[in-house]
Amino acid sequence: MNSQQSLTKELRDILNIVADLSYNDINSGVFDHRIIAKANNIPQEEVRNYLDQLKSRGLIREDIQPTGASFRLYMITAEGIQELEDQDQK
């Protein structure tokens, strides 16, 4: 990861959810409501905050959405996959 900071458990959990739902495919988007539903009892606003943090670190990206859409589509990045692989090796 470019940042020297390691991920918190919560950020790692959300990153894992995005990875699982997208089958680790950087070209496959995941609807935000699916991520929120799988986040087990984490409040929606908190999940959105974690998604924003992951996006700012370059571990996920937000896909372009149609104007007026009430959803967001997130995709894992190659860096996000690498971060998960690096942590699995520790």
mmCIF file of the C-alpha atoms, coordinates in Angstrom:
data_MODEL
# 
_entry.id   MODEL 
# 
loop_
_atom_site.group_PDB 
_atom_site.id 
_atom_site.type_symbol 
_atom_site.label_atom_id 
_atom_site.label_alt_id 
_atom_site.label_comp_id 
_atom_site.label_asym_id 
_atom_site.label_entity_id 
_atom_site.label_seq_id 
_atom_site.pdbx_PDB_ins_code 
_atom_site.Cartn_x 
_atom_site.Cartn_y 
_atom_site.Cartn_z 
_atom_site.occupancy 
_atom_site.B_iso_or_equiv 
_atom_site.pdbx_formal_charge 
_atom_site.auth_seq_id 
_atom_site.auth_comp_id 
_atom_site.auth_asym_id 
_atom_site.auth_atom_id 
_atom_site.pdbx_PDB_model_num 
ATOM 1  C CA . MET A 1 1  ? 0.000   0.000   0.000   1.00 0.00 ? 1  MET A CA 1 
ATOM 2  C CA . ASN A 1 2  ? 1.295   3.474   -0.803  1.00 0.00 ? 2  ASN A CA 1 
ATOM 3  C CA . SER A 1 3  ? 0.337   4.844   2.587   1.00 0.00 ? 3  SER A CA 1 
ATOM 4  C CA . GLN A 1 4  ? 2.515   3.887   5.519   1.00 0.00 ? 4  GLN A CA 1 
ATOM 5  C CA . GLN A 1 5  ? -0.589  3.421   7.645   1.00 0.00 ? 5  GLN A CA 1 
ATOM 6  C CA . SER A 1 6  ? -1.941  -0.075  7.945   1.00 0.00 ? 6  SER A CA 1 
ATOM 7  C CA . LEU A 1 7  ? -5.636  -0.683  7.601   1.00 0.00 ? 7  LEU A CA 1 
ATOM 8  C CA . THR A 1 8  ? -7.862  -0.903  10.626  1.00 0.00 ? 8  THR A CA 1 
ATOM 9  C CA . LYS A 1 9  ? -9.898  -4.072  11.085  1.00 0.00 ? 9  LYS A CA 1 
ATOM 10 C CA . GLU A 1 10 ? -13.026 -2.236  9.935   1.00 0.00 ? 10 GLU A CA 1 
ATOM 11 C CA . LEU A 1 11 ? -11.396 -0.948  6.736   1.00 0.00 ? 11 LEU A CA 1 
ATOM 12 C CA . ARG A 1 12 ? -9.978  -4.396  6.028   1.00 0.00 ? 12 ARG A CA 1 
ATOM 13 C CA . ASP A 1 13 ? -13.432 -5.948  6.565   1.00 0.00 ? 13 ASP A CA 1 
ATOM 14 C CA . ILE A 1 14 ? -15.044 -3.549  4.075   1.00 0.00 ? 14 ILE A CA 1 
ATOM 15 C CA . LEU A 1 15 ? -12.213 -4.069  1.573   1.00 0.00 ? 15 LEU A CA 1 
ATOM 16 C CA . ASN A 1 16 ? -12.702 -7.835  1.908   1.00 0.00 ? 16 ASN A CA 1 
ATOM 17 C CA . ILE A 1 17 ? -16.432 -7.423  1.264   1.00 0.00 ? 17 ILE A CA 1 
ATOM 18 C CA . VAL A 1 18 ? -15.769 -5.440  -1.929  1.00 0.00 ? 18 VAL A CA 1 
ATOM 19 C CA . ALA A 1 19 ? -13.207 -8.055  -3.004  1.00 0.00 ? 19 ALA A CA 1 
ATOM 20 C CA . ASP A 1 20 ? -15.566 -10.962 -2.283  1.00 0.00 ? 20 ASP A CA 1 
ATOM 21 C CA . LEU A 1 21 ? -18.569 -9.424  -4.030  1.00 0.00 ? 21 LEU A CA 1 
ATOM 22 C CA . SER A 1 22 ? -16.494 -8.501  -7.085  1.00 0.00 ? 22 SER A CA 1 
ATOM 23 C CA . TYR A 1 23 ? -14.687 -11.872 -7.137  1.00 0.00 ? 23 TYR A CA 1 
ATOM 24 C CA . ASN A 1 24 ? -11.396 -9.924  -7.006  1.00 0.00 ? 24 ASN A CA 1 
ATOM 25 C CA . ASP A 1 25 ? -12.103 -8.612  -10.505 1.00 0.00 ? 25 ASP A CA 1 
ATOM 26 C CA . ILE A 1 26 ? -10.976 -5.008  -10.979 1.00 0.00 ? 26 ILE A CA 1 
ATOM 27 C CA . ASN A 1 27 ? -13.511 -4.648  -13.811 1.00 0.00 ? 27 ASN A CA 1 
ATOM 28 C CA . SER A 1 28 ? -16.500 -5.826  -11.778 1.00 0.00 ? 28 SER A CA 1 
ATOM 29 C CA . GLY A 1 29 ? -18.547 -3.244  -9.886  1.00 0.00 ? 29 GLY A CA 1 
ATOM 30 C CA . VAL A 1 30 ? -20.448 -3.790  -6.657  1.00 0.00 ? 30 VAL A CA 1 
ATOM 31 C CA . PHE A 1 31 ? -23.523 -1.771  -5.673  1.00 0.00 ? 31 PHE A CA 1 
ATOM 32 C CA . ASP A 1 32 ? -23.138 0.124   -2.424  1.00 0.00 ? 32 ASP A CA 1 
ATOM 33 C CA . HIS A 1 33 ? -26.336 -1.386  -1.001  1.00 0.00 ? 33 HIS A CA 1 
ATOM 34 C CA . ARG A 1 34 ? -24.849 -4.894  -1.407  1.00 0.00 ? 34 ARG A CA 1 
ATOM 35 C CA . ILE A 1 35 ? -21.719 -3.842  0.500   1.00 0.00 ? 35 ILE A CA 1 
ATOM 36 C CA . ILE A 1 36 ? -23.841 -2.269  3.245   1.00 0.00 ? 36 ILE A CA 1 
ATOM 37 C CA . ALA A 1 37 ? -26.066 -5.373  3.488   1.00 0.00 ? 37 ALA A CA 1 
ATOM 38 C CA . LYS A 1 38 ? -23.047 -7.659  3.877   1.00 0.00 ? 38 LYS A CA 1 
ATOM 39 C CA . ALA A 1 39 ? -21.379 -5.395  6.463   1.00 0.00 ? 39 ALA A CA 1 
ATOM 40 C CA . ASN A 1 40 ? -23.281 -7.052  9.342   1.00 0.00 ? 40 ASN A CA 1 
ATOM 41 C CA . ASN A 1 41 ? -24.655 -4.451  11.709  1.00 0.00 ? 41 ASN A CA 1 
ATOM 42 C CA . ILE A 1 42 ? -22.299 -1.620  10.751  1.00 0.00 ? 42 ILE A CA 1 
ATOM 43 C CA . PRO A 1 43 ? -24.416 1.526   10.286  1.00 0.00 ? 43 PRO A CA 1 
ATOM 44 C CA . GLN A 1 44 ? -24.856 2.665   6.689   1.00 0.00 ? 44 GLN A CA 1 
ATOM 45 C CA . GLU A 1 45 ? -23.132 6.021   7.216   1.00 0.00 ? 45 GLU A CA 1 
ATOM 46 C CA . GLU A 1 46 ? -20.158 4.302   8.816   1.00 0.00 ? 46 GLU A CA 1 
ATOM 47 C CA . VAL A 1 47 ? -19.843 1.913   5.849   1.00 0.00 ? 47 VAL A CA 1 
ATOM 48 C CA . ARG A 1 48 ? -19.972 4.885   3.464   1.00 0.00 ? 48 ARG A CA 1 
ATOM 49 C CA . ASN A 1 49 ? -17.234 6.574   5.511   1.00 0.00 ? 49 ASN A CA 1 
ATOM 50 C CA . TYR A 1 50 ? -15.060 3.445   5.271   1.00 0.00 ? 50 TYR A CA 1 
ATOM 51 C CA . LEU A 1 51 ? -15.690 3.278   1.506   1.00 0.00 ? 51 LEU A CA 1 
ATOM 52 C CA . ASP A 1 52 ? -14.577 6.906   1.184   1.00 0.00 ? 52 ASP A CA 1 
ATOM 53 C CA . GLN A 1 53 ? -11.413 6.154   3.182   1.00 0.00 ? 53 GLN A CA 1 
ATOM 54 C CA . LEU A 1 54 ? -10.607 3.134   1.017   1.00 0.00 ? 54 LEU A CA 1 
ATOM 55 C CA . LYS A 1 55 ? -11.228 5.213   -2.096  1.00 0.00 ? 55 LYS A CA 1 
ATOM 56 C CA . SER A 1 56 ? -8.894  7.972   -0.867  1.00 0.00 ? 56 SER A CA 1 
ATOM 57 C CA . ARG A 1 57 ? -6.164  5.362   -0.335  1.00 0.00 ? 57 ARG A CA 1 
ATOM 58 C CA . GLY A 1 58 ? -6.615  4.052   -3.885  1.00 0.00 ? 58 GLY A CA 1 
ATOM 59 C CA . LEU A 1 59 ? -7.733  0.592   -2.748  1.00 0.00 ? 59 LEU A CA 1 
ATOM 60 C CA . ILE A 1 60 ? -11.165 0.884   -4.364  1.00 0.00 ? 60 ILE A CA 1 
ATOM 61 C CA . ARG A 1 61 ? -12.616 3.248   -6.932  1.00 0.00 ? 61 ARG A CA 1 
ATOM 62 C CA . GLU A 1 62 ? -16.076 4.546   -7.597  1.00 0.00 ? 62 GLU A CA 1 
ATOM 63 C CA . ASP A 1 63 ? -17.411 3.781   -11.048 1.00 0.00 ? 63 ASP A CA 1 
ATOM 64 C CA . ILE A 1 64 ? -19.268 6.379   -13.087 1.00 0.00 ? 64 ILE A CA 1 
ATOM 65 C CA . GLN A 1 65 ? -22.979 6.253   -12.391 1.00 0.00 ? 65 GLN A CA 1 
ATOM 66 C CA . PRO A 1 66 ? -25.902 7.582   -14.400 1.00 0.00 ? 66 PRO A CA 1 
ATOM 67 C CA . THR A 1 67 ? -27.088 11.089  -13.566 1.00 0.00 ? 67 THR A CA 1 
ATOM 68 C CA . GLY A 1 68 ? -29.702 10.991  -10.829 1.00 0.00 ? 68 GLY A CA 1 
ATOM 69 C CA . ALA A 1 69 ? -28.835 7.443   -9.781  1.00 0.00 ? 69 ALA A CA 1 
ATOM 70 C CA . SER A 1 70 ? -29.575 6.639   -6.156  1.00 0.00 ? 70 SER A CA 1 
ATOM 71 C CA . PHE A 1 71 ? -26.728 4.148   -5.877  1.00 0.00 ? 71 PHE A CA 1 
ATOM 72 C CA . ARG A 1 72 ? -22.958 4.055   -6.081  1.00 0.00 ? 72 ARG A CA 1 
ATOM 73 C CA . LEU A 1 73 ? -20.908 1.384   -7.763  1.00 0.00 ? 73 LEU A CA 1 
ATOM 74 C CA . TYR A 1 74 ? -17.514 0.468   -6.297  1.00 0.00 ? 74 TYR A CA 1 
ATOM 75 C CA . MET A 1 75 ? -14.682 -1.533  -7.814  1.00 0.00 ? 75 MET A CA 1 
ATOM 76 C CA . ILE A 1 76 ? -11.596 -2.959  -6.149  1.00 0.00 ? 76 ILE A CA 1 
ATOM 77 C CA . THR A 1 77 ? -8.300  -1.763  -7.592  1.00 0.00 ? 77 THR A CA 1 
ATOM 78 C CA . ALA A 1 78 ? -5.151  -3.767  -8.276  1.00 0.00 ? 78 ALA A CA 1 
ATOM 79 C CA . GLU A 1 79 ? -3.672  -2.003  -5.230  1.00 0.00 ? 79 GLU A CA 1 
ATOM 80 C CA . GLY A 1 80 ? -6.601  -3.180  -3.110  1.00 0.00 ? 80 GLY A CA 1 
ATOM 81 C CA . ILE A 1 81 ? -6.086  -6.774  -4.202  1.00 0.00 ? 81 ILE A CA 1 
ATOM 82 C CA . GLN A 1 82 ? -2.352  -6.453  -3.507  1.00 0.00 ? 82 GLN A CA 1 
ATOM 83 C CA . GLU A 1 83 ? -3.056  -5.039  -0.038  1.00 0.00 ? 83 GLU A CA 1 
ATOM 84 C CA . LEU A 1 84 ? -5.217  -8.047  0.819   1.00 0.00 ? 84 LEU A CA 1 
ATOM 85 C CA . GLU A 1 85 ? -2.625  -10.482 -0.549  1.00 0.00 ? 85 GLU A CA 1 
ATOM 86 C CA . ASP A 1 86 ? 0.168   -8.751  1.396   1.00 0.00 ? 86 ASP A CA 1 
ATOM 87 C CA . GLN A 1 87 ? -1.789  -9.010  4.632   1.00 0.00 ? 87 GLN A CA 1 
ATOM 88 C CA . ASP A 1 88 ? -2.659  -12.664 4.009   1.00 0.00 ? 88 ASP A CA 1 
ATOM 89 C CA . GLN A 1 89 ? 1.057   -13.436 3.819   1.00 0.00 ? 89 GLN A CA 1 
ATOM 90 C CA . LYS A 1 90 ? 1.789   -11.931 7.251   1.00 0.00 ? 90 LYS A CA 1 
# 
